[in-house]
Amino acid sequence: MIKALLTDIEGTITRISFVKEVLFPYAAARLPEFVKANQQQDAVAEQLNAVKEFIEQPDAPIDTVISTLLKWVADDKKITPLKQLQGLIWQAGYENGDFTGHLYPDAYQFLQQQKLAGQQLYVYSSGSVKAQHLIFQYSDFGDIRPLFTDYFDTKVGAKQEQSSYESIITQLPFDANEVLFLSDVVSELDAAKAAGLNTLHLIRDGQACSVEHNYINDFSQFTAEYLA
């Protein structure tokens, strides 16, 4: 029996276009000014040092760090210091009411139902834990953070790596075969399945399905068989 659900965010419970057309451009436009204005703050300085370490230039000037970050944004890189900084920038946007966190209505209803049914809900996204909290705190449906027990980001590893899911399982009070992972990305589902998790593919925008995973097009199609 499934005792916990581990869900991706982008493309699974929220529209991909929200991230790519709202959040990413918002952060990219404000990143240079934000970094320069806040580079002495501990939370920001930690991420800037992580960028320098990643590019193996410990004495890189701030303009080099900024250009590196903007290149990562353009290339849609899932690199932890970038994700952490994006989360800090998005916080201001949410707090200012510049946007709310998009959720599919069927996903919101599904998460509520599963929580009421006693399932433990967890999140694993390439966006930072901070960014995850923000999208749920300022969601279209209000603050839904109480639905979730815990959150994971790329600090546990890349989402296409089996070891990342094995690391998550060590932090949960469940065996791998008691957890159902939800995602719209086949390579992530493959990695989770290799780690022993059950998987369910969300195919919302016409992506190809994989014979290796059960799939649904939205959560109205979710049935009890996926929890067996």
C-alpha positions in Angstrom: 0.0 0.0 0.0 1.1 3.5 -0.8 1.6 5.6 2.4 3.1 8.7 0.9 3.1 10.8 -2.2 6.2 12.6 -3.5 5.4 15.2 -6.1 7.2 17.3 -8.6 5.9 20.8 -9.1 6.5 22.2 -12.6 4.3 20.4 -15.2 2.8 18.1 -12.6 0.8 20.3 -10.2 1.5 23.7 -11.8 1.6 24.9 -15.4 5.1 24.8 -17.0 4.4 28.2 -18.6 4.0 29.8 -15.1 7.6 29.0 -14.3 9.0 29.8 -17.8 6.8 32.8 -18.6 6.4 34.4 -15.2 8.9 33.3 -12.6 12.0 32.9 -14.7 11.7 36.3 -16.6 10.9 38.1 -13.3 14.0 36.7 -11.6 16.3 37.3 -14.7 15.2 40.9 -15.0 16.0 41.6 -11.4 18.9 39.4 -10.8 21.8 41.8 -11.6 20.4 44.6 -9.4 19.4 42.2 -6.6 22.9 40.5 -6.5 24.7 43.9 -6.4 22.5 45.3 -3.8 22.5 42.3 -1.5 25.9 40.6 -2.1 27.0 41.3 1.5 24.0 39.5 3.0 24.9 36.1 4.3 22.2 34.2 2.4 23.2 35.8 -0.9 26.9 35.7 -0.3 26.7 32.0 0.4 25.2 31.4 -3.1 27.6 33.8 -4.8 30.5 31.9 -3.3 29.0 28.6 -4.5 28.9 30.0 -8.0 32.6 30.9 -7.8 33.4 27.5 -6.6 31.3 25.9 -9.4 33.1 27.8 -12.1 36.5 27.3 -10.3 37.1 31.1 -10.0 37.3 31.9 -6.3 38.2 35.5 -7.0 35.7 36.1 -9.8 34.4 39.7 -9.8 30.7 40.2 -9.2 30.0 41.0 -12.9 31.4 37.6 -13.9 29.2 35.9 -11.3 26.1 37.7 -12.6 26.9 36.9 -16.2 27.3 33.2 -15.2 24.0 33.2 -13.4 22.2 34.8 -16.4 23.8 32.3 -18.7 22.5 29.5 -16.5 19.0 31.1 -16.6 19.1 31.3 -20.4 20.2 27.6 -20.6 17.6 26.5 -18.0 20.3 25.0 -15.8 19.1 23.3 -12.6 22.1 24.5 -10.5 21.6 24.9 -6.8 23.0 28.4 -6.2 20.9 29.8 -9.1 17.8 28.2 -7.7 18.5 29.6 -4.3 18.9 33.1 -5.6 15.8 32.9 -7.8 13.9 31.9 -4.7 15.1 35.0 -2.8 14.1 37.2 -5.8 10.7 35.6 -6.2 9.9 36.2 -2.5 9.8 39.9 -3.2 7.5 39.3 -6.1 5.0 37.2 -4.2 5.1 39.6 -1.2 4.5 42.6 -3.5 1.5 40.8 -5.2 3.2 40.8 -8.6 1.9 37.3 -9.1 0.4 34.3 -7.2 1.6 30.7 -7.3 -0.3 28.9 -10.1 -1.8 25.5 -9.3 -4.0 23.4 -11.5 -7.4 23.2 -9.9 -7.5 19.4 -10.3 -4.1 19.2 -8.5 -5.3 21.3 -5.6 -8.4 19.2 -5.2 -6.3 16.0 -5.4 -3.8 17.1 -2.8 -6.6 18.1 -0.4 -8.3 14.7 -0.9 -5.1 12.7 -0.4 -4.2 14.7 2.8 -7.7 14.1 4.2 -7.4 10.4 3.3 -4.3 10.2 5.5 -1.5 10.2 2.9 1.7 12.0 3.7 2.6 14.6 1.0 6.1 15.5 0.1 7.6 17.7 -2.6 10.7 17.2 -4.7 11.5 20.0 -7.2 14.5 21.5 -8.9 13.3 24.8 -7.5 14.8 25.6 -4.1 12.8 24.6 -1.0 12.4 28.4 -0.4 10.8 28.7 -3.8 8.6 25.8 -3.1 7.3 27.3 0.1 6.6 30.6 -1.7 4.5 29.1 -4.5 2.4 27.2 -1.9 2.2 30.1 0.6 1.1 32.5 -2.1 -0.9 30.1 -4.3 -4.0 30.8 -6.2 -5.8 28.9 -3.4 -4.2 30.7 -0.5 -1.5 29.3 1.8 -1.5 25.5 1.3 1.8 24.7 3.0 0.0 22.7 5.7 -0.7 20.1 3.2 2.9 19.0 2.9 5.1 17.2 5.4 8.5 18.1 4.0 10.2 19.5 0.9 13.3 18.5 -1.1 15.3 20.2 -3.8 18.6 19.6 -5.7 20.6 19.6 -2.5 19.8 15.9 -2.3 21.0 15.5 -5.9 19.8 15.9 -9.5 16.2 14.7 -10.2 17.5 12.3 -13.0 19.7 10.5 -10.5 18.7 7.3 -8.7 20.8 8.2 -5.7 18.7 11.4 -5.2 15.5 9.3 -4.6 17.5 6.9 -2.4 18.6 9.8 -0.3 15.1 11.1 0.1 13.8 7.7 1.2 16.4 7.6 4.0 14.8 10.8 5.3 11.2 9.4 5.2 9.6 7.0 7.7 8.6 4.8 4.7 10.1 2.2 2.5 10.6 3.0 -1.2 7.8 0.8 -2.3 5.4 2.7 0.0 6.0 6.0 -1.9 4.4 7.1 -5.2 6.4 9.7 -7.2 4.5 12.0 -9.5 6.2 13.8 -12.4 5.8 14.9 -15.9 9.4 14.0 -16.8 10.2 10.4 -17.9 13.9 10.6 -16.9 12.9 11.5 -13.3 10.4 8.7 -13.2 13.0 6.3 -14.5 15.4 7.3 -11.7 12.7 7.1 -9.0 11.6 3.6 -10.3 15.2 2.4 -10.2 15.3 3.5 -6.5 12.3 1.3 -5.8 9.6 4.0 -5.7 6.2 3.6 -7.5 5.7 6.1 -10.3 2.9 7.9 -12.1 3.4 10.1 -15.2 1.4 13.3 -15.6 1.0 14.0 -19.3 -0.7 17.3 -19.6 0.6 18.9 -22.7 0.9 16.0 -25.2 4.2 14.6 -24.2 5.0 11.1 -25.2 4.1 8.5 -22.6 6.5 5.7 -21.4 5.5 2.1 -21.3 7.5 1.8 -18.1 5.1 4.0 -16.1 1.4 4.4 -15.4 0.1 7.7 -16.6 -2.8 10.1 -16.3 -3.7 13.4 -18.1 -5.0 15.1 -15.0 -5.9 14.1 -11.4 -9.5 13.5 -12.2 -8.3 10.3 -13.7 -6.5 9.2 -10.5 -8.0 6.0 -9.0 -7.4 3.9 -6.0 -5.5 1.4 -8.1 -2.5 3.7 -8.1 -2.3 3.4 -4.3 -2.5 -0.4 -4.2 
